[in-house]
């Protein structure tokens, strides 16, 4: 066994073997995998092993498409063929109009990645799948490349390919400890000896947190018991003449696929169980949990009605084994926050179907720092400290119970709620706030007209949009008040703080005390990594602010570039909360509460920051505005948040002040073409493609990504970020929807919504540069229909910024 390697992968299931395969095939041959037992001896061996193209976002579609292509290539190896039932086809049933609308959206999302789905009516569903009844059906989504594969053969094929490329695999070699040397190298201690390496990959499957404990990390991943059963031979299948398509049913909570001449039927029962929460037997290898079909009895009657052949068929065997879930159902693939050169590929609840793509992504991140696709949807940094074991278990149960039920727009489910709240949460709730969740924080979306108002989630416009329009009107005509909970905030100070920050940003960092600036930082490939608001509070002290979701992402980016001395970073996300006061009467309101501060345009201009008193509470006031109206952000210590909020509400009556929420802000920021991190700002495009030219200072001596940008000089843009209006009165577009010309995809929607101040249906997105000029016409697909759209200039509302500067 080697004593040194570039990368050590821990875990020999689909995740570990796929990572090893992609690293080795890309030329990183000094890589090893250690497995405590045999390959596939954890969850992989008992996987139902379905391989679908379906994904809710384009990154998931892309990685699944990569898996399908890779698996087909591996299966056709004449020396080591794999049992891969490629392109059997599969149907996801639809029992409600919401299901149908969602499928129409997902067809458009996949279309942008070159993947074709088809919408079927009930009769066509029955024609393609002769075993189903069509009661309560409106139709279904057809995936022509859906199929299933032998999990052990696939994993062995990946292992064989990795070995052939130069990688090594050490079986029956449990890891007993992991530690980091002073020089940054990692030592993986195994039964058969120590391996010193540059990088460690946790691919531990359901033992993920046993490996995590050795690293001092608790990952938001737990296991659920999952059952499927195999039937005896079914005459209808024997007579069909070809393989029966796969089936997934969100109403009856089950899936099925052909297994020999019978069926494999998996149940997502509502009385589900977590597994291994109190530890896992070291000898649980190639093992299963006890059969417990009684848990599934609530489902079985409905399943039998959908597929009556099951009532006439015996059960041959039952499989009940653990599968891993993260706190939101998506895997954790990427760098582990807070640790250098530690990566994970864990929580793969659909590991076989997605594992090829996940291994490709992780290999790219390890080798190059980023993947060809933006991977935030699976980035481990998307979870922060609220995602503890108990939170993860509650979310995993909820996701399991809703396995085939996708999230509707603005839908935030009930499990794990109230993980993070501010002192005024009860006050806002008493004002009938409807809350969503951002990084665990409860954040108001809008204020209901009464406590009984039902928030209907839909892909189309609803009554809620009228409420949001009134909130926007209040901000536009009078003054509004909004809480921004969980806004990411660091204090960065020290004699080298200014110099250091300037070296990191491709934008100008504020040089004058009291100034505020919007700055961007890039990946080493020159693509957009993040956005930060920097306020210079003294010569050696800054406040750094960014999106709530970026808390761990940004800290890790800064921490890994921190000099040995001269700069300190102090997290402040949990100590302060923002209250936004915006609208033409905001200055009058603040002057009434803080008369000793000069709030005039001359004394307190746009993009400045000052310490102020609101009543007798101290706050940092920044004159910035995401709404595009005259406004201030009040950064208030949480112990005085209730006081400041109360004072503003009391004084605001005179000025007709109204509360507003995130949905109103979203509408207003779209009218200004303001970007949203990880919607419009992604690592797939550079800042010029992202239309951030005015923020990029190429005359700076250096910054991360500058060399990559210089190397691209003169090359055509891959895509160009634009603002568009679309002629549709019934619905907004949704992220991922395709933008087309003559039926050909030329781009993708990143953000969309109705602009109530300009009375326009607005779309932001990346499109083919040939169609990015103002006035260019195209079509935007919205719920399965193409609507005419045109490219417009940025900032439909107040393009001269007269309001924010007033």
N, C-alpha and C positions, 0 to 999 in steps of 0.2 A: 504494500500500500504506500502511496505517495505520502511524504511528510510535508510537502508544500504544493500549493495549487493557487491559481488565480482566483477561482470561484469554487466554493463548496455549496452544493445544493443538498438540502436535508429533506428527504422524503421521496419515495420511489413510486408514487402514483402518477396519474396522468399529468398533474401540474409539474412535478419535479422532472419527469422524463421529457416533457415538452420543452421546458426551459433548457435543460441540458442539450437536447437535440438542436434547438435554434441557436444556442451559443456556439456549439461545436461546428455546426454547418456554416456559421458566419465567420469561422476562422479562429474563434477563441477555443483552442483545443486543450489548453492547460486547465481543464475543468473536471470536477469529480462530483459524483452523487453518492451519498451514503444513505442506506436504508436499513432500518432496524430488523427487518425480516426479509420476505421476498417482495419483489416488485408487485404492485397491485394488491397488496395484502390488507389495505385499509378499506376505504370506501369504494375505490375504483372497481374492484373485482365484482361487486354486486350491483353496479350501476345498471339502470335500464338502458342507458347508452343511446339516447335519441340525439340526432344530429340535425338541428333545424337552422334555418336562416333568419328566423324571426328575432327582432330586437326592437326595443322601444326607442333607442337613439342610434345615430349612424355609426358610432364607434362599436356598439354591440353588433350591429349588422355586419360591419367590416370584419371584426375578429371571427365571427361565425362563418362568414364566407371564406375566410382564410382556412379555417378548420376543415370545411367541406372540401376545398381544393386539395389541401394537404392529405387528407384521409383518402381521397380518391387516388391520388398518386401512390400512396403507400399500399393501398389495397391491390393495385395493379402490378406490384412487384412480382415477377414470375417465379422468383426463388422463394419468396415468403409472402404469399397472398394473404389478405385479411378478409374475413367475412364482413363485408360492408354492403348493406342493402341501400345503395345510393339511389336517390331520386325515386323512392317509393311514393312520394307525395304525402302531404298531410293537410288536415283541415282543423282550423280553430273555429268552433261553433259560435254563433252569435244569437243570443236570445233577447236582446234589447236593442233599441235604436242607438243607445250609447255604444254598445259593442260594435255595431255596424259603422258608426261614425269614427270610432277609434281605429278600426281596421282600415278604413279609407285613408286616414291620416298615416298609418304605418306603411301602407302601400306607397304613399308619396315619399316617406322617409327612406324606404328601401330603394325606391327608384333612383334617388340621388346617389346611391352606392352601386348602381348597376345591377340591382337584384329585383327580380320580377315576382310579385305576388298577384293573386287574382281573387276578386270578390265573387262568391257564388250565391245563388238563390237556394232555398231549401230543396227544391227538386234536383238541382245539380249536385248538391251535397249527397243526397241519397243515391244518385246515379253513380257517383264516384266511390261511395262507401256503402255497399249494399247491406251492411249489418245494422245501420242506424235507423231509428224512427225520427220523424221530423216535427213532432209536436213541440210547440213553444219556440220554434226556430224562425229567425228572420233570414238566416243565411250563414255564411262561413267564409273564412280566409284560407285560400289555397296556397300552400308552399310547395312548388313543384320539386324542390331538391331535398325535402324532408326525408329522413331515413334513419337507420340505426346501424350500429357497428359493434363488433365483439370487443369489449373493453380490454381484456387481457392481451389479445392479439395486437390491438392498436398500441398499447403501452410498450409491449415488447418490440414492436416495430420502431417506435421512437427511440427506445434504448439501443436497439441494434444500429440505427442510423447514427446515433451519437457516438457509440463506440467506434464505428467505422471511420468517423471523422477525427477520432483521436481522444475522445473523452473516456473516462474510466468510471466504473460503477462498483461500489463495494456493498454487497448485500450482507445480511446478518451482522450488522455493525451498528448497534444503537449508539446514539449520541448521548454522552453523560454530562457534558458541560460545554459552555462557550464563554470565552473571555477575550478582552481586547488588550493588546500589548501597548506600552507607552508610545510606540512608533505608529500606532494606528492599525497594525495588522490584527487579524482575528485568529484565534486558536480554537478549533473545533475538536473537542476531546471525545474520542470514540472508544469503544471496547477494545478495538484493535490498534489504538495508537492515536496520537495527535496529528492534526493537519493544520498547518499555518497557511492562511490565505488572505487575499486582499478583500474579498467580498463573500458575504454569506447570504444564502437564500433560504427562507423558511417556506418549505412546501409540505408542511407537516400534516395536512389533512385534518382529521378530527383530533390529532394530537398537537394541533397548532399552538395551543397555549402551554403545553409542556415545553416546547422549544422556546416559546415566548418567555417563560419564566427564567430560562437560562440567560436570556438577553435582558431581563428586567422589564419586559413589556407584557401588558395584558391586551391582547387583540380583541376587537369587538366581533368575535366569531364564536358561535356555539353549534352544537349538533342537534338535529331533530331525528326522531325515529321516522322512517318512511317505509310503507308497506306496498308491495305489489304482489299479485298472484298470477300464476301461469295456469292456463286451462288445459283440459284434454282437447283432443282434436275436434274441430267444428266442421260439420259437413259443408256448410255454406262457403267456408274458406277453401276447402278442398275443391269445390266446384267452381270457384271464381275465375281461375285461370291465370291470375297474376296476384302480386302481393296486395293485400288490403292496405289502404293508406293509413297513416298514423292519425290519431284523433285526440283532440284536447277540448274539454268541455268546461267553460267557466261557470256554467249554471249548476252542473252536477258534480263538479270538483273531481274529475278523474281524467286519465289519459289511457290510451290503449295503442298497441301496435301488434303486428303479427309476430308470433314466435312459433316456428315450424308450422304445423297445421292448426294451431290454436292461437290464443291471444295472451299477451301480457297486459294486465290491467292494473294501473297504479291509482291509488286513492289518496287524495289530500283531505283527510277527515278533519272535521271541526274539533273533535275531541283529541287533538294531537298531543304529543309528548316531546319534551326536550330529553336529551340524552347526555350522560357523562358530565353533568354539571358539578358533581362532587368527586370527580376523579375517574380515571379509566383504568381498568385492570391491565397491567402490563402484558398479560397473556391474551388480551382480546386481539387476536390476529386471524385474518380470514374467517371472522366470526360474525354471527348475526344476533339480533335481539330475539327474545321469545315472540312467537306468533301471537297476535292480538287482534284478530279480525273483528271482535266485538266492538272495537273502537270505530269500525267503519260501517256498522249496521245502519246508521242514519243515512249514509250515502248509497248503500247497496240497492235499496228499492228504486231510487232514481236512476242509478246506473243500469239496472236491469230493464227499466222502461225505455231507456235510450237504446240499449242493445239487447233485445229480447232473446237473442241466441244464448246469452249467458245463463238464462233460467234453465236451459236444456243441456247445460254443459257442466261437467265436473271440474273441480279445482285440483290440479296436479301437484302444485307446491306453492308455498308462501315464502316470500322473502321479506324480512323486516330488519333493516339495517340503518345505521346512522349516516346522515348526509349533513354537510356543513352549511350554515347560513351566517351571513353577516348581519349587521344591524339595519341594513336597508335592502337586503336580498342580493345586492351585487357583490362580486368578489373584491378582494383587496389585492391589487396587483401593482407593485411599484416599490418605491423606497419607503422604508419605515421611518416615520418622523422622529427626530430626536437622536437618531443613531447614524453614524457614518458608515456607508458601504454595507448596510443591512437592507435586504429586500424581502418582499413576501409575495407569494402567489397562493392565496388561501381563501377560504369561504366560497369555494367553487361549487355551489349547490347543483349546477348543471355542468359539472366538470368535463364529462366526456364530450359533450356537444360543443363546448367552448374552449376546451383545453389547448387545442392547437393554436388558436388565436391569442390566448392569454400568454402562452409560452413565447410566441413571437414578440408580443408587446414587451414583456419583461426583459427578454434578451436585448431588445433595442434600447430600453431604458438603462440597463446595466452597461452596455457598450458605448452608447452615444448620449446618454442623459435624457433622451426623450424618444417617443415613438413617432411614427409618421402620422398617427392620429392623436387628437387631443384625448387624453385618458382620464380626465377628472372624474368621470362617472365610476371608475374603479380605483381611483387613487386612495391609498390608505390615509392620506392626510385629510380626507373629507370628514373624518370622525375626530372629535376632540374628547375631553375627559368625561363628558356626560355619558359616553357610550361604554358604560361599565357592563359587567356580566349580566346583571339583572335587567338592565335596559335592553341589552342585546337579546336576551331570552324573550322578553315581551314582544319586541319587534319581529323576532324570528317566528314566533307562534303566529303573529298577525300575517306575516308574509306567506307562511305556509298555508294558512286558511284561505288566502286570496291568490293562490299560485297563478291561476290563469286570468285573474281580473286585474287589468292594468289600471294604473292611477289615472283618474280623470283630471282635466285641467283644474288647478287650484285645490286639488283634493289632498288633505292632510289627515291621515287616519289617527285613530284614538290611542293606540298603544304607545307607551313611553312618553306621553305628553307631560307638560309642566316640568320637564327636566331642567330648564333654565327659565327663570322669570325675574322681572325687575320689581322693585317695591310698588310700582303703580299698576301692576297686573290686575289686582282686584278692582281698582278704580276704572280701568279701561273696560273690564268685563261688565261692570255695572252700567257702563255707557253703551252696552250691547256690541262691544267689539267682537268681530269674527277673526279668530287667530289662525295664522299659519305657523310654520316652523322654519327657522333658518339656523343651521348648526346647533340645533337643540333649543334655541331661544324661541319663546312665544312672541310672535310679532303680528300686530294688527294688519289685516288685509283691507277691511272696510268696517264701517259701523252700521249695524242693522237698524232699520227704522223702529223695530220693536223686538222684544226677546223671542217672539214666536216666528220671526221671519225665517223661512227655510232657504238656505243657500244651496241652490241647485247647481251641480257641477255638470258642465256641458261643453261640447266643442263649438256650440253656437252662442250667440248673444242671449242673455237672460235678463230677468228683472234686476239682477244685481248690477248690471251695467248702468242702469238708470241711477242707482244710488251712487255709484262711483262718479258718474257725470256730475252729480250735485256736489260731491266733495271737491272735485276739480274746480267747479264754478265758485265755490266759497274761497278757495285759495286764489283764484284768478281775480276775483272782484273785491275780496275783503282780506281775510287773514285766516290761515289754518294752522293747526297744531298737530304734530305727529311725533310719536316716540319711535326711535330707531334703536331697538335692543340688539345687543351683541355685536355692535360695530367693532371691528378689529382695531386695536389701538396699542401702540408701543411708545414708550418714552425712550428716545435714543440720545444719549448725552456723552460728553467727554471731549477732551481737547482735539481728538481726531475725528469727531462725529461728522462735521461738515465735509471734510475732505473725503472721508470714507463713503458717505452717502452719495456724494457727487461722482465718485469712481464707479458706483454700481448702477446709476441711472443713465439711460440714454437721453434723458430730458434734463433741463436746467433745474437744479435744486435751488430753492429760495435762498438768496444771499443777504437780504435785509431782514433784521429782526422784526417780527410781526407780520411777515409776508407768508402767504399760503400758495402752494403750487401743486399742480397735478403732474405726476411723474410716472414713467414707465420703465420697467426692467425686462430684459430679454433672456432667452435661453442662449446657450453657447452657439446654437445654429442660427441665431438672429431672429427667432420667432418671439411672439409676445408671451412673456411668462406672467407678468402681473402689473397691476396699477396701484399706485399709492398716492394719497394726499399727504403732503409734507408741510407742516407748519413750523417755522423757525421761531422759537420762543425766546431764545437768547443766543449769544454767539456760539455756545457749545451745547445747546439743548434743542431737540426737535420732538414734535409729536408726529408719529407715523400712523396713518389711518388707511384701512382698506376694507374690502367686503367681509362681512361676518364669516362667510364660509372659508375664507382664506387664512384663518388664524394659525393653524399648524403649517400650512403650505408656506406662508410668508416668513414665519419664524425660522423654519428650516432653511429657506433660501438665504436669509440674512445670517443665521448662525454659522453656516458652513463657510461664509466669507468674512467672518468677524476677525479683525486683527488681534494679535496677542495682547495688546494693551491700547489704551486710549479711547475705547468705545465701550459703553455699557448699554444693554437693552433691558428694559423693564416692562413686562406685559401689564396692560391696564384695561384689558377688555372687560374684566369682571368688576372693576372698581368704578367705572363711569358709564353713563348712558347718554345718548343724544336726544334732545328735544329740538325738533325742527319748528321754527316759526317762519312762515312764508306767506307772502301776499303783499299787495300794495299798502296795507295798513300795519304791516309788521313793525316798521320803524316806530310808529306812534305807540303801539302797544308796548314795545320794549322800553321806550323812553319814559313811559308812565311808571313802569316798575323799576327802572334803573336811571333815575334823573341825573345822577352824578357822572354818567357816561355820555359822551357826545356821540350819538348814533347817526349824525349827519353824513351825507355822502362824502364831504370833504374830510371829515375827521375819521370816518370808519368806512373806507372805500372797499369795493369788491376785492376779494382775495386777500383779506387781512384778518388777523386774529388778535384778540385782547382779553385780558382777565377782567371780568365784570362782576358786579353784584346784581342778582335778581332778587329784589327785596333784601333779605339778609343772608342769602345763599350765594356762595361763590361759584362761578362757572367760567369756562373758557368759551368765548363767543367767536365763531369763525364765520366770516361773511362769504359763504359758499351756498350754492343752491342747486340741488339735483332736479328741482321742479322747473327751473328757468324763470322763476319769479324773484322779486326782491325778497331776500330771506337770510336768516342766520341759523347756524347750528349752535346749540348751547350744549356744551359737553359738561355734564353735571355729575359730581360725586354721588354715588348711589344712596348714600345716607341722607342726602338732601333732595333727592329726585322728587319725592312726594311733595315736599315744600314748594319747589319751583313749579311743578305741574299744577298744584293748587293755586298758586299765585297767578299763573298765566290764565287758568280757567276763570278765575274770579275777575281779573282785569279785562279779559278778552270779551266779556259780555258787551261792554260798551262799543266794541268795534265789530260786532257780529262774527266773532271767531267761531270756527267749527273744527271739530277733529277730523282728520283724514288718515287714510291708511296706505299700505303699500301698493294696492291696485291703482289708486289715484296717482301715486308717484310714478308708477310704471307708465301710465298713460302720458304723463307730462314729460318724462325723460325721453320717451319715443319721439315726441314732438320736437325735442331739442337734438335728436340723434345722439344722445349721450349713451355711451357703451355700458354694458353690464358684463362683469368679469365671469368668465366661463360660459357666457352665452355668445357675446359678440367679440370678446377678447380671448382667443384660444391659441394654443401652441402650434396650430397647423399653418399659421400665416405670420409674416413679418409685419412690422409696424407700418410700412408703406402700403402693403396690401390691405392692412386694416384701416387705411385712411387716417393715420395719426401723424401725418407728415409734419404738422406744425409743432409737434412735441419732440421731434427727433433732432438732436443736435450733433450732426456728423462731424462738426468741427471740434468736438471735445477730443482730448488726447486719446482717451480709451474708455471703454465700458464693455462689460460682457456682451458678446454677440456682435461687436463692431466689425471684427475681421470677417465674419460670415456675411454681414451686410455689404461690406466692400467687395467681397468676392462675387456677390450677385449683381453688382452694378452693371447696367446695360441689359440684363436678362429680363424677358417679359414676366409680368406678374402672373402668378398661378390663378389667383382670384382677386377681386377688388370689392371692398366693403362699400355698400351703397345704402341710401334711404330710398324707399319706394312708397307710392300710394297705390292701393288696389281698389277696384270698383266692385265691392261686395258689401251689401247691407245686412247680411244675416249672420256673419261670423267673422272673427279675425283668423288670420293664419296662425300656425303653431310652429314652434321650433322644429326644424327638420323637414318641413314641407318643401317641395321642390319648386324651383323657379324655371320656367321653360320658354323657349321660343320655337314655334312650329312643332311642338310636342317633344322637343329635345331638351333634356335637362341642361341648364346653363348655370345653375347655382342653387343655394340652399338658404332658407329662412333661418335666422338666428334668434330674432325677437320680433314680436308683432303685437298689435293691439290698436284700439281705437283712440284717436286723439280728439278729445272733447272740446278743446279750445279752437282747433282748426277744422273740426268736423271732417276728418279724414281717417280712413282705415290705413294704418301705417305698417310697413314691413321694413325691417333691417335685415341685411344678409350679405353673403359673399356670392358674387356672380362672375361670369366670364368677362374679363376686361373689355372685350370687344363690344359689350352691351352695357358698359358702366357709365356712359356719358349721359348727362342730364337730358331728359326727354326721350331716352330709349324706351321702347315698348317691349313688354314681355307678358307672360301669364304667370300667376301664382296659384298653385293648387291648394284649395281649401275644402276639406271634407269631401274629397273625391271629385271636385269640379274645378276647372280652370277658369280664373277670372282675370280680366285685363288689368294690367298694372303698368306703371311707368316710373322711371328713375327721376327723382327730384333732387334739388339741392339739399344740403344738410340744414337742419334746424328750420323746420316748417313754421314753428312758433318763434317770433321775435328773433329773426336771424341776425340782427345787429346787436343783440344782447342789451337792449335799452332797459329792459326790466331789471335784470340782475345788477346792472351798473347804476341804477337810478338812486 
